[in-house]
């Protein structure tokens, strides 16, 4: 429990320092600083930790090196979300969610019954009313 509190506090401090470095401190509140710090540390753990060989604060490593790597990740995440990359990060996230929604679209709603009747090009159709594709 105490590690969780330290993680939240350090994430907020790192997010706040990253927002000061990127000059976006006036636009962000405390909650956004915490989110930027934690997401930045997560991204640093995914991409920067293998390069530097240092764990981040998300892996319960609270050394100076891990704080610097987490801060670098928070600065990078703040740069992406501050508008330097436009809205591409948000649109990319929405595209991933839409792709995942498409994956289950045949199981819910009208598609479940409609696709059985009209068929799809990637399955064999057993319904006589469906149009069959010829190769």
C-alpha positions as CSV (number, residue, x, y, z in Angstrom):
1,X,0.0,0.0,0.0
2,X,2.8,2.4,0.8
3,X,4.5,1.7,-2.5
4,X,1.2,2.7,-4.3
5,X,1.2,6.0,-2.4
6,X,4.8,6.6,-3.2
7,X,4.1,5.7,-6.9
8,X,1.3,8.2,-7.1
9,X,3.2,11.0,-5.3
10,X,6.4,10.4,-7.5
11,X,4.2,10.2,-10.6
12,X,2.7,13.5,-9.8
13,X,6.0,15.1,-9.0
14,X,7.6,13.8,-12.2
15,X,4.6,14.9,-14.3
16,X,4.8,18.3,-12.7
17,X,8.5,18.6,-13.5
18,X,7.8,17.4,-17.1
19,X,5.1,20.0,-17.5
20,X,7.5,22.7,-16.3
21,X,10.1,21.5,-18.7
22,X,7.6,21.5,-21.6
23,X,6.0,24.8,-20.5
24,X,2.5,23.3,-20.2
25,X,2.2,23.7,-16.5
26,X,-0.5,26.4,-16.8
27,X,-2.7,24.0,-18.8
28,X,-2.5,21.0,-16.5
29,X,-3.8,20.4,-13.1
30,X,-2.7,18.0,-10.4
31,X,-4.6,15.0,-11.8
32,X,-3.1,15.5,-15.3
33,X,0.4,15.8,-13.8
34,X,-0.1,12.5,-12.0
35,X,-1.4,10.9,-15.2
36,X,1.5,12.3,-17.3
37,X,4.0,11.1,-14.8
38,X,2.6,7.5,-14.5
39,X,2.0,7.1,-18.3
40,X,5.4,8.6,-19.0
41,X,7.0,6.1,-16.7
42,X,5.1,3.3,-18.3
43,X,6.3,4.4,-21.8
44,X,9.8,4.8,-20.5
45,X,9.6,1.2,-19.1
46,X,8.5,0.0,-22.5
47,X,10.9,1.9,-24.7
48,X,13.7,3.5,-22.7
49,X,14.4,0.9,-20.0
50,X,15.8,-1.6,-22.5
51,X,18.1,1.1,-24.0
52,X,19.4,2.3,-20.7
53,X,19.1,-0.9,-18.7
54,X,17.3,0.9,-15.8
55,X,13.9,0.1,-14.4
56,X,11.3,2.8,-13.9
57,X,9.2,3.8,-10.9
58,X,6.5,1.5,-12.2
59,X,8.7,-1.5,-11.4
60,X,9.1,-0.3,-7.8
61,X,12.6,1.0,-8.4
62,X,13.0,4.4,-6.7
63,X,16.7,5.1,-7.6
64,X,18.0,8.3,-9.1
65,X,18.5,6.6,-12.5
66,X,14.9,5.2,-12.5
67,X,13.6,8.7,-11.6
68,X,15.5,10.2,-14.5
69,X,14.3,7.6,-17.0
70,X,10.7,8.0,-15.8
71,X,11.1,11.8,-16.1
72,X,12.3,11.4,-19.7
73,X,9.3,9.3,-20.4
74,X,7.0,11.9,-18.9
75,X,8.6,14.6,-20.9
76,X,8.1,12.6,-24.1
77,X,4.5,11.8,-23.2
78,X,3.9,15.4,-22.4
79,X,5.4,16.4,-25.8
80,X,3.1,14.0,-27.6
81,X,-0.1,15.1,-25.8
82,X,0.7,18.9,-25.7
83,X,-0.1,19.3,-29.4
84,X,3.3,18.9,-30.9
85,X,2.1,15.8,-32.6
86,X,-1.3,17.4,-33.1
87,X,-4.1,15.1,-32.1
88,X,-2.5,12.0,-33.6
89,X,-2.0,10.3,-30.3
90,X,-5.7,10.6,-29.4
91,X,-6.8,9.6,-32.9
92,X,-4.4,6.6,-32.8
93,X,-5.9,5.4,-29.5
94,X,-9.4,5.8,-31.0
95,X,-8.4,3.8,-34.1
96,X,-7.1,1.0,-31.9
97,X,-10.4,1.0,-29.9
98,X,-12.5,1.0,-33.2
99,X,-10.4,-1.9,-34.5
100,X,-11.0,-3.9,-31.3
101,X,-14.8,-3.0,-31.5
102,X,-14.8,-4.3,-35.1
103,X,-13.3,-7.6,-33.9
104,X,-16.4,-8.3,-31.8
105,X,-19.0,-6.6,-33.9
106,X,-20.3,-9.9,-35.3
107,X,-21.3,-11.1,-31.9
108,X,-23.4,-8.2,-30.8
109,X,-26.2,-6.3,-32.4
110,X,-27.8,-6.6,-35.8
111,X,-24.6,-7.9,-37.4
112,X,-25.0,-11.2,-35.6
113,X,-28.2,-12.0,-37.5
114,X,-27.6,-10.0,-40.7
115,X,-24.2,-11.6,-41.5
116,X,-25.7,-15.0,-41.2
117,X,-28.4,-14.2,-43.8
118,X,-26.3,-12.3,-46.3
119,X,-23.0,-14.0,-45.7
120,X,-19.5,-12.7,-45.6
121,X,-16.7,-13.0,-48.2
122,X,-14.4,-14.8,-45.7
123,X,-16.7,-17.7,-44.8
124,X,-18.6,-20.3,-46.7
125,X,-22.3,-19.6,-46.7
126,X,-24.9,-22.3,-46.1
127,X,-27.9,-20.1,-46.5
128,X,-29.6,-20.4,-49.9
129,X,-30.6,-16.7,-49.9
130,X,-27.0,-15.5,-49.6
131,X,-25.0,-14.4,-52.6
132,X,-22.1,-16.6,-53.2
133,X,-18.8,-15.2,-54.4
134,X,-17.1,-16.9,-57.3
135,X,-13.3,-17.0,-57.6
